[in-house]
Amino acid sequence: MPSSLSSSLPRESLETPVSASLPAPQPMAANAVGIGLKFQHMQALVHLAHSVHSAQSAQSAQSAQAPDFLELHAENYMNAGGPLQDRLDELARCYPLSVHGVGLSLGSAEGIDPAHLERLARLVDHLNPALVSEHLAWSRLDGHSYNDLLPVPLTEESLRVLGDNIARTQDRLGRRLLVENPSLYVSLDNRFSETEFLQRLVDTTGCGLLFDVNNAYISAANLGRDLDAYLDEVPWAAVGEWHLAGHSLDAAGELYIDDHGSAVSEPVWQRYRQVLARRPGLPTLIEWDNRVPTLERWMQEVDLAHRHQHAAHGPGADASTALAASASAQATGRAP
């Protein structure tokens, strides 16, 4: 998730609270690959789901490709109503959903905003998503919310704060929360390594982890971290979802920015193939939040992710080498 928070929906469309719960969806398929839900694609996604269902019913060999699931930013739909809510409900009947929060501020020392948590809980209760996730970050102080995901120092105090906030969130939602590893740009005065901190959070709260491969890549590049050593220490048993996204370099060509504004880079695809062996079968989300592409272009990334999965679990290095040559983007600089 990029450090800057944004909504893809017009604020005036967010008016009426969500209503009664939808039926529970089918479980997410093994190795599912999904995309983010964007307002401009909602109608096309409904038509696509119906087209796929019709082709399957007719046992047609020619069927349109649809994403395996959709991930929505919770804050965009907490108060949706009217036609927007109807469209969201229709999509929830067509696709498994993942709800990804960006504003709960789990790292806030003043605690979670009760009203925000209640809105999130109502949305989750209504949609019955397969997954719910948030960030290892803070974005709220003295009653003010900031338009960024700010880093948390990895200390005993932060562990207590995050532990309390995650426990409160999971108690209200009645389900496990996946917590995403951060994208980092500066070093903080940490007591723990990031992997040790994540393990302690998991042990303390029973939460799961959302592992963002792009975040791990750019954090290693920006901080000079040994990415191989970092990956060896991640508590993989707790990971429940992968995120992939594009990144860019700043104007000086020195700092990697998690901007979600382009295709996944080849170095990140390489790391994705590497981590797939650690936790086979998990769902993967392709994020693209800025300079959002056409649905057809986004689905090319979904297809590429499936091919990387096949290469990672397939017959050998030849398949991986051929796949790397067809990747949609090239390395943007030094590779951790």
C-alpha positions in Angstrom: 0.0 0.0 0.0 1.4 3.4 -0.9 2.2 5.8 2.0 -0.3 8.3 0.8 -4.0 7.4 1.4 -6.6 8.1 -1.3 -10.2 7.3 -2.1 -11.2 6.2 -5.6 -14.9 7.2 -5.0 -16.5 10.6 -4.9 -17.1 11.7 -1.3 -20.7 12.7 -2.2 -21.5 9.1 -3.1 -20.8 7.9 0.5 -24.0 8.6 2.2 -26.1 5.7 3.6 -24.9 3.0 6.1 -24.6 -0.5 4.8 -27.5 -2.9 5.5 -28.0 -6.5 6.4 -25.4 -9.2 5.8 -24.9 -10.9 2.4 -24.6 -14.7 2.2 -21.2 -16.0 3.0 -19.2 -16.3 -0.3 -17.4 -19.5 -1.5 -13.9 -19.9 -0.1 -11.2 -18.3 -2.1 -9.5 -20.8 -4.4 -5.9 -21.9 -3.9 -3.4 -19.6 -5.6 -6.2 -17.1 -6.4 -5.1 -13.8 -8.0 -7.2 -10.7 -7.6 -7.2 -7.0 -8.3 -8.3 -3.9 -6.5 -11.9 -2.8 -6.9 -12.1 0.6 -8.7 -15.2 2.5 -9.3 -14.6 2.8 -13.0 -14.4 -1.0 -13.4 -17.4 -2.0 -11.3 -19.9 -2.4 -14.2 -17.4 -4.2 -16.4 -16.5 -6.6 -13.6 -20.2 -7.5 -13.1 -20.6 -8.2 -16.9 -17.3 -10.2 -16.8 -18.5 -12.4 -14.0 -21.8 -13.1 -15.7 -19.9 -13.9 -19.0 -17.6 -16.3 -17.3 -20.6 -18.0 -15.6 -22.5 -18.3 -18.8 -19.5 -19.8 -20.6 -19.0 -22.3 -17.8 -22.7 -23.2 -17.8 -22.5 -23.8 -21.6 -19.3 -25.8 -21.1 -17.6 -23.4 -23.6 -13.9 -23.6 -24.1 -13.9 -19.9 -25.0 -14.5 -17.9 -21.8 -13.5 -14.5 -20.7 -10.9 -14.3 -17.9 -12.0 -12.7 -14.6 -10.1 -12.0 -11.5 -10.3 -14.7 -8.8 -11.3 -12.1 -6.2 -11.6 -8.4 -5.6 -10.0 -6.3 -2.8 -11.6 -3.1 -1.8 -10.3 -0.3 0.4 -12.7 -0.3 3.4 -12.9 3.5 3.8 -14.3 3.9 0.3 -17.4 1.9 1.1 -18.0 2.3 4.8 -21.1 4.5 4.2 -22.0 3.5 0.7 -25.7 3.5 -0.2 -28.1 3.6 -3.2 -26.8 2.4 -6.6 -23.3 2.2 -5.3 -24.3 -0.2 -2.5 -26.4 -2.2 -5.0 -23.4 -2.6 -7.3 -21.1 -3.5 -4.5 -23.6 -6.1 -3.3 -23.8 -7.6 -6.8 -20.1 -7.9 -7.0 -20.0 -9.5 -3.6 -22.3 -12.2 -5.0 -20.0 -12.7 -8.0 -16.6 -12.6 -6.4 -14.9 -13.5 -3.2 -13.9 -10.3 -1.5 -11.0 -9.0 0.6 -11.4 -5.9 2.7 -8.2 -3.8 3.1 -8.3 -1.0 5.6 -6.1 2.1 5.2 -7.2 4.4 8.0 -7.7 2.4 11.3 -4.2 3.6 12.5 -3.3 0.4 14.4 -0.1 2.1 15.6 -1.8 5.1 17.2 -0.8 5.5 20.9 -4.2 7.1 21.6 -6.0 4.0 20.5 -8.4 3.2 17.7 -11.2 5.6 16.8 -14.3 3.8 18.0 -16.5 5.3 15.3 -14.0 4.2 12.6 -13.8 0.7 14.0 -17.6 0.5 14.2 -17.9 1.5 10.5 -15.3 -1.1 9.5 -17.2 -3.8 11.5 -20.5 -3.0 9.9 -18.9 -3.2 6.4 -17.3 -6.5 7.3 -20.4 -7.9 8.8 -22.4 -7.0 5.7 -20.0 -8.2 3.0 -18.7 -11.4 4.7 -15.3 -11.0 3.0 -12.8 -13.9 2.9 -10.0 -11.7 4.2 -9.7 -8.5 6.3 -6.4 -6.6 6.5 -4.7 -3.4 7.8 -1.3 -1.8 8.0 1.6 -1.8 10.5 1.4 2.0 10.6 -0.3 5.0 12.3 -2.2 7.8 10.7 -4.1 9.5 13.5 -3.1 11.8 16.4 -5.0 14.2 18.7 -8.2 13.4 16.9 -6.7 14.3 13.5 -6.3 11.8 10.6 -3.4 12.2 8.3 -3.2 11.2 4.6 -0.2 8.9 5.1 0.7 5.6 6.5 3.4 6.6 9.0 6.1 4.2 10.3 6.0 2.7 13.7 9.2 2.4 15.8 9.7 -1.2 16.7 9.9 -1.0 20.4 8.3 -2.6 23.5 5.9 0.4 23.8 4.8 0.0 20.1 4.3 -3.7 20.6 2.0 -3.0 23.5 0.1 -0.3 21.6 -0.3 -2.4 18.4 -1.1 -5.5 20.5 -4.0 -3.7 22.2 -5.3 -2.1 19.0 -5.1 -5.4 17.0 -6.8 -7.3 19.8 -9.6 -4.8 20.1 -10.1 -4.9 16.3 -10.2 -8.7 16.2 -12.6 -8.8 19.1 -15.0 -6.4 17.4 -14.7 -8.1 14.0 -14.9 -11.6 15.4 -12.1 -12.8 13.0 -8.4 -12.7 12.5 -6.9 -9.6 11.0 -4.0 -9.7 8.6 -1.3 -7.0 9.3 0.8 -5.8 6.3 4.5 -5.3 6.5 5.4 -1.6 5.8 7.2 0.2 3.0 10.1 2.2 4.6 12.1 5.2 3.6 14.1 6.1 6.8 15.6 4.1 9.6 14.0 4.5 13.1 15.4 3.9 16.5 14.2 0.3 16.8 14.5 -2.2 19.6 13.6 -5.2 17.4 14.2 -6.2 13.9 11.0 -6.0 11.7 10.7 -9.8 11.5 11.1 -10.3 15.3 8.5 -7.6 15.8 6.1 -9.2 13.4 6.6 -12.6 15.2 5.9 -11.0 18.6 2.7 -9.4 17.2 1.6 -12.8 15.9 2.4 -14.5 19.2 0.7 -11.8 21.3 -2.5 -11.3 19.3 -3.0 -14.3 17.1 -3.2 -12.0 14.1 -2.0 -13.0 10.6 0.3 -11.3 8.2 -0.3 -9.8 4.8 3.1 -10.0 3.1 3.7 -7.2 0.6 6.6 -8.4 -1.7 7.0 -4.9 -3.2 7.2 -3.3 0.3 9.9 -5.8 1.3 11.8 -5.1 -1.9 11.8 -1.3 -1.6 12.4 -1.2 2.1 15.5 -3.4 1.5 16.7 -1.0 -1.2 16.0 2.2 0.8 17.5 1.0 4.1 20.3 -1.2 2.7 18.7 -4.3 4.2 19.9 -7.8 3.3 16.6 -9.0 1.7 17.6 -12.6 1.6 18.4 -12.6 5.4 15.1 -10.7 6.0 13.1 -13.3 4.1 14.8 -16.1 6.0 13.4 -14.7 9.3 9.8 -13.8 8.3 7.2 -15.8 10.3 5.8 -17.4 7.2 3.3 -19.7 9.0 1.3 -16.5 9.9 1.1 -15.2 6.3 -2.3 -15.3 4.7 -2.1 -13.2 1.6 0.5 -11.7 -0.9 0.5 -8.2 -2.2 2.3 -7.2 -5.4 2.5 -3.6 -6.8 4.6 -1.3 -8.9 7.1 1.2 -7.6 9.1 4.2 -8.9 12.2 6.1 -8.1 12.3 9.7 -6.8 13.6 12.6 -8.9 17.2 12.0 -7.7 16.9 8.3 -8.7 17.9 7.2 -5.2 14.8 6.5 -3.2 12.3 3.8 -4.1 8.7 5.0 -3.8 5.8 2.6 -3.2 3.4 4.5 -5.5 1.3 1.6 -7.0 1.3 3.5 -10.3 2.8 0.9 -12.7 3.1 -2.8 -13.5 5.0 -5.1 -11.1 8.7 -4.9 -11.8 10.8 -7.9 -12.7 12.9 -7.9 -9.5 9.6 -8.0 -7.5 8.3 -10.9 -9.7 11.6 -12.7 -8.9 11.1 -12.3 -5.2 7.5 -13.3 -5.6 8.6 -16.6 -7.1 11.1 -17.0 -4.3 8.5 -16.6 -1.5 5.8 -18.7 -3.1 7.7 -21.8 -1.9 7.5 -20.5 1.7 3.6 -20.5 1.7 2.1 -22.3 -1.3 -1.5 -21.7 -2.2 -2.1 -18.3 -0.8 -4.2 -15.6 -2.6 -2.3 -12.8 -4.4 -3.5 -9.3 -4.9 -2.2 -7.1 -7.7 -2.4 -3.5 -6.5 -2.6 -0.6 -9.0 -4.0 2.6 -7.2 -2.4 5.4 -9.2 -2.6 5.8 -13.0 -5.1 3.0 -12.9 -5.0 0.9 -16.1 -7.8 -0.5 -18.1 -9.3 -3.7 -16.8 -7.8 -5.6 -19.8 -4.3 -4.4 -18.9 -4.8 -5.2 -15.2 -5.9 -8.7 -16.2 -2.6 -9.2 -18.1 -0.9 -8.8 -14.7 -3.2 -11.4 -13.2 -2.3 -13.8 -16.0 1.4 -13.1 -15.4 1.0 -13.8 -11.7 -0.6 -17.2 -12.5 2.3 -18.0 -14.9 4.8 -17.1 -12.2 3.0 -19.4 -9.8 3.2 -22.2 -12.4 6.9 -21.5 -12.9 7.6 -21.5 -9.2 6.0 -24.9 -8.7 6.7 -26.2 -12.2 9.3 -28.4 -13.8 12.4 -26.2 -13.4 14.6 -23.2 -14.1 13.9 -23.2 -17.9 10.3 -22.2 -17.3 11.3 -19.4 -14.9 13.9 -18.0 -17.3 11.4 -17.9 -20.1 8.8 -16.2 -17.9 11.2 -13.6 -16.7 11.9 -12.6 -20.3 8.2 -11.9 -20.8 7.7 -9.9 -17.7 5.8 -6.6 -18.1 8.4 -4.4 -16.5 12.1 -4.3 -16.1 14.2 -3.5 -13.0 14.3 0.2 -12.2 17.6 0.2 -10.4 19.7 -1.7 -8.0 18.2 -5.0 -6.8 18.5 -5.9 -3.2 
